């Protein structure tokens, strides 16, 4: 269902040669609401060392008007290595009070053992995490990189990203700090705002290095696919928005689960990427996508021998 109107459902079933009344669609939705509420209010058993929090703005029909509201999603990693969606809610805005009530609801259901919370740098969310959970906080590196790119010209984005991304792929915390210091030194002259932002955020964007190395790749950012799975298909009434988003997230939940250890072979039933897609490579220094190993584009004489940092000079 996921917010699709009864008219569209009628058109779909008619194309299949079936008949279903609008009252039947409403009855099915009402029955699903009970399962959704049971899903959102289920007790949380065991410990969840990692908690991911994210939000997105969705259109909701409220009082005869379509308004923007915040759809928040919390998913965590259980101590057994299983990831699951813990709760979904809709609020008027991402305020500290809303996030505090949301997190307290998780704690009341049994959320314990959180060692690291991963989210963007929303001030209200950070304050709520410190107040309710009191755990370490990791700033999402994807959101952080977007913030840094906002302080650079469009033609500098590829080179700026080439300086910042290696910080999150270092082999140790000491190496990451060295790379961050080098990046700040290169950026101070040409992109002073980005350099200041990078230097001030050092403890927040490198927090994941204090945890097992096998987990780093999953801990440094929130998962956009989970947030996208909870989106609403169309503007719907506010009292049904949570139910519709929860249903869609629950449908996509099997695809969001993972184990922290690397798999030896792909999951059964999931097709491998095509050979053409596997051959796609990225040339970080110039931001060019390569389709094969043959015929790499030649660099221009003006920047071929220059490092990414040198190319950022005005």
N, C-alpha and C positions, 0 to 999 in steps of 0.2 A: 504494500500500500504506500508507505513512505510519503504521505502527503499528496498523492495523486488523487485527483477528483474522481467522484463516482462516475461522471460522464466518460472519462478516459478509460476507466475500468470496463464500463459497458461496451465501449468500442473495441477494447482488446478481446473480451470474451466473445463478442459477436464475430470477430474475425476468425476465432477458433471454432465457430459453429455452435457456441453455447449461449445460454441465456441466464442472466443473473440480475435480480432487481436491485435498485438502489438501497432499499431497506435491508436486503441481505448483505450488501457491502458494509453498511453501517453496523449491522449486527456482528459481522466478523471483526471489524475494527474495535468494537466495544469489548469483544472477547480477548483480543490481543492486548488491549490496555491492561487487563488484569495481569498478564504475563510480564508486561513491561514494568509495572509497578513492583511486581515480585522480584524482577531482575535488579531494579534500582534500589530496593530496600533489603536485599539479601545480606545475611551476616558475612563478614569477611573473616575467614579463619586462617590462622598462620601469620607469618611475618612477610611484609613487603618491603625489602630493602631499598628499592628504587621506585620513585613516584614521578610520573610525567603529567604536567598540567599545561593545558593550552586552551585557547578560546578563539572564536571567530564570530564575526557579525553576520547575522542572518535576518531576512525579512520575515516578520511575523504579523499576522492580521490581528489587531487589538482594537476593540471598540469601533469596528467599522473602518479603521484606517490601517494601512500597512506601514509599520514602523520597524526600525532597526533595533535588534536586541542581541545580547551576548549569549552565545551558545558555548558553554564550557564543557570540557571533556577531561576526565581523570582516568589514566590507565597506569597500572603498576606491574612490577615483576615480582612474582611470588618467590619465596625462598627455594622452591623446587625448580625454578627456572622458567615457569610458565608465565606468559604475559596475558593480562586480561583487562578489559574495560571495567573500571570500578564504579563510575557514576557519570551521569550526564545531567545538566541542568540548564535552564534559561533564565537570565536575569536582565534587568533594565540596563545595566552597564557593569563594566568590570571595576567595581569599587572594592575598597578594602573590606567593608562590611559584608558585601556579597561573598567574596572569597573566604572570609573568615567563617561565615555560616556554612559554606559549602564544605570546607575542610573539617569543621567540627562535626558535620553530619557523617563524614567518612570515619572519623575517630569513634563516634558513637556506635557505628556499625561494626567496629572491631579492628580498624586500621592501626597496626602497631609495627614497630621495628623499622621505620623509615630512616635510612641512613643518608640518602641523597634525593633531593627534589630538583627536577629539571624543568625549566620554564623560560619564558622570555623575561625581559627586565621591567615588566610592569610594576610600578611602585606599590600599588595596592596588593598585588599578589605576593611580592617579596615580603611585605610587612605581615601578611596573613600567614605565610610559611613560617616566619620567625616566631610569631605569636602562638600558633597552634601546634606546629610540628617540632620546631626548635632543632632542625637538622641542617646539614650542609646543603648549600645551594649551588647548582650549576647553571650558568647562563647559556641558553641555547646558542650554539656557535653559528647556526644558519641565520637566526635573527640578528646576531651581532655583526656578521659579515654584511648583511643588508644595511645596517645602520652605518657602518664604515663607508660603504659605497655611496651612501647619500651625501657624503662630504667630499666627493671627488667628481671630476668631469666624466662624462660617458666614455670618452676615449681612454680614460685612466682606469676603468673598472677591471679590465683583464689583468693589468699589471699589479694593481693593488691586491686583487684576490690571490695572485701568484706569490705575494709576500706573506699574506696572512694564513692561507690554507696550510702550508707546511708546519705551522705552529701546532695545529691540532693532529698532525700525523707523526709527531716525534716519537722516538723510542723510549723516552723517559721524561720525567718532570724537569730535570736539569737541562736537558737538551731543548725542551720546549721553551723554557725561560730564556735560554741563549738565543734562540730564533726570534723570540718576541723582542728582546733587546736590540737585535740587529735590525729588525723591521722598524722599530721606533726610531733608531738612528738614521735610517734611510729616508723615513717619511718626515722628519722634523722640518726639513727645509721646504719641501714642495707641498706637503699635505699635513700641516701642523695640527689641524682639528682631528684628523684620523689618528695621528700619532698620539695625541693626548687621550683620545678615547681608548686606544689600544693599551696604553700604559696604565690608565686608571682601572681598566677592567681585568687586569692580569689575574688576580686571585679568583675571580668569578668564572672566567672562561677556561681556566686550567684546573678547576676543582676535580674533574673526573680522573685526573692522573693519580689521585690518591687511592684509587680503587683498583681491583685486579685488571691487569693489562688485557685480558681476553674480553673485558666488558667495555673497553674504551670506545670502540666504534659505535656502540649503541647508546652510550651515556652522554656523549657530547652535544646532543641536540634532541629536540622533541621529534616525534614521528608525524610528518605531515599527512601520511596516508590514513592514520587513525582518525585525525581530525577531519579529514575529507570524507571519511566513511560515515561520519555523523551529520553531514550536511543535510539541509532540508531541500527537497526537490522544488517546492513552490511555496509561496506565502500561505500559511495556514493559521488557524486561530491559536492564540497564545496558550490556551489550556490544553491543546493537543500537540503543541510543538515539541515538547519533551518526549512524548510518546513516539512521535514519528521519527525523531532523530535517534532515539534508542533502538527502535526496530531496525533501522538501517545499519546502525553500528553493530547490533547483535548479529545481523546477517553477514557482516564482513569480519566478524571476530575471528573465525578460523584462519583467515588470511593474515591476521595481525599477530598471531601467536608465534613464538620462536623459542629456541633454546640458546643459551649463552655459548655453548660450545659449537664450533664449526661443524657442519654436516659433511660427511664423506661423499654423499651423492645427493642429487636434487630430490625434493619431496615427491613421492609417488603421485602421479596425476598432473604434475605441473610441468608444462613443456619447457624445454631448454630454449634460450634465446637463439634467434637465427644466426647463422654464421656471419652475415653482414653486420648484424648488431654487435656481435662479439668483437669484430675487428675495429669498431669505432674507438678511437683513441683521442686524447686531448693533449694538445701541445700547450702546457701552462704558460710559457713565456709570452706567447702571442695570442692565445685564446682561439686557435684554429682547430676545428674538428677534422680528423683524418679518417677516411673510409677504408683504407687499406695500408699496408706497409710500403706499398710502391708509390712513387711519385709524391714525396713530401713537398709541400710548397716551399720555395726558396724564400729566405728572409731578405728583406731589402737591405742594401748596403748601409743604410743609415742606422739600423738598429740590430743588424745581424750579430755583431760582436758585443753588444751591450747587455748588461744584466737587467732584470726587471726593475730593480731599484734605480739604475741609471736612467732608464727610459721614462721614469716619472718626473724627471727634472723638467721645469717649465721651458 
